[in-house]
Amino acid sequence: RTLPMRPGEVPASAFTLKIGTTRDAPDLDAVTAAVIDSLAAADPSVLVSAEQVTLGILGDSKVRVTIVQAEDGPAAEDITAAAKQPTFLTSMATELGETVSFDVPPATVPAVVAPPPSASPPTCPAGCVPRLSFTRPAPAGRRPLFASLSECPDGCVPERRA
């Protein structure tokens, strides 16, 4: 199944872990290492790098895990499938020395990795300014507020004259 992606998005596996029984924030470096090692221990093994893993502390010992699909790595769906294996949580618990459970189960989702490209206004020559979305021609029978549109390139209009 292919997820619809917008510019700046890539497929990712995302889930929330509940680690331990205290309200203390878990060691994020240890959690990252445990996620990587636990996915590698899956059958079949799924290899991800620390650069693909993003963690967010949600409080109450909960950690949001997002693992983005890398160009030369496993598909996000394969990462999600490996995280859903019972051995994943067992391995996480062993690595961290804490009880580990899913607060939100693994799912394949779109993840924003870069802002979408913005539509920058065109570069206009002297005497012209970028056309605004609300610019419209003068009503019939009235003198236009702008000089001739033919003097400016597409996306630009002549500057308003006082």
N, C-alpha and C positions, 0 to 999 in steps of 0.2 A: 504494500500500500504506500503510495507516495503522498506526502503531506504537501499542501499548497504552501509555497514559500514566497515571501515578498522580498524585495531588494534588501540586503543586509541581514537576512535570516538564513540559518542553516539547520538541518535536522539535529536534534539532541535527545538524549535520554535524561529524564528528570524524575526525581523522587525525593521524599523527605524521610529522614531517619530520626528515630528517637533513640538516643544513646545514653545508657545508664539510667539511674533512678534519681539522681540529684538534679538540682537546677543549675549546676555549674556549667559554664560554657565548655564544650569539648575542645581539645587541642586540634585545631584545623589542619596542621601539618600531619598529625597522626591519622586523622580521618582521611585525608587525601591519599596517604600511603596505603591505608587499609582498603580503600575503594579500589585503587589500582591493583593491589595484590589479590584482592578477592575476585575481581573480574578476571585476572590472569589465571586464577585457580579454577575457574568455571570450565565446564565441558560442553562445547569446545572453548578453549582459552580465548579470551578477548583482551587484546593489549591496547591500553590507552596511556597517554602521557599526562604528566601533571599539568601541562599547558592546556589540555582539553577539559580539565576538571575545575569547576567553579563551585565554591561552597558559600552558603549564607546562613548565619546564625539566626534562628527564629525565636530563640528563648525557650525556656522549659526543656533544655537538653535536646532541642530539635534542630536539625541541620538540613537545609535544602541543598541537594546535590544536583548539579547540571553538568552533563558530559556532552560536549559538542562533537559532532562527527568531523573527523579530519579527512582531508583529501586522500591521503594514503593509508587511512586506518579503517577499522571496521565500521559498518553502517550503524546508524543510530538504533535501528530496529534490533541488530545483533547485540548491542550494548544493553538495551532494555531487556532482551530475552535472557542474557546472562545474569542481570541483576535480579530477575524474577526467580531464578533457580534457588531452591532452599539452601544450597551450599553457600550462596552469597552471604546471607545473614549470619550463618554459622561461622564462616571465615572472618567476617567483620568483627564478630564478638570475640573470637580468638585473638585477632590482631590487636584489638583495643582493650581487651581484658574487662569488658563491660557487656551488659545485655544490650542487644541491638534489635530493633524492630522497625517496620515501615509505619510511619504516620500517614504518608501518602504513597501508594504503590508506584512502581516504575511505569512510565509511559513515554512514548516517543512524541516529542513536541517540537514546534519551531522555536528557535532561540535567536535572539538578536545578537549579532556579533559586531555589527557596525551600523552606524546610523544610515538610513536610506539616503541615496544621493538627493541633494536638494536642487530644486530648479532655481539656479541663480539667474538674476536678471541679465538681459543681454548687455553687452558693452555698446554704448551708443556714441556716435561722433558728436562733436561740439554742435550745440544748437538743438540737439535731440535728447530726450529722456526716455527711460524704459516705459513701455505702455503698461498701465495699471489695468487690472481686471475690470474695473468699472469705467474705463475710458470708453466713450461712445461718440459717434459723429454728432454734429450739431443738428437740431431739428430742421426740417425743410423750411426754407424762407428766412432762416436766421444765420447771421454771420458766425462761422466756426470760431471757437476759442483758440484754435491752433492754426499755424500756417499749413501749407500743403503737406499732406502725409507722404507724398512721393519723394520728398527730400530726405526722408529718414529710412533706414533699413527695417526689415521685419522685426517686430517686437519693440520698436521705438516709435515715438511720436515727437513732433517738434515741441520745443519748450513753449510754455504759455507766455504770451507777451502782455505786459501790463498796459 
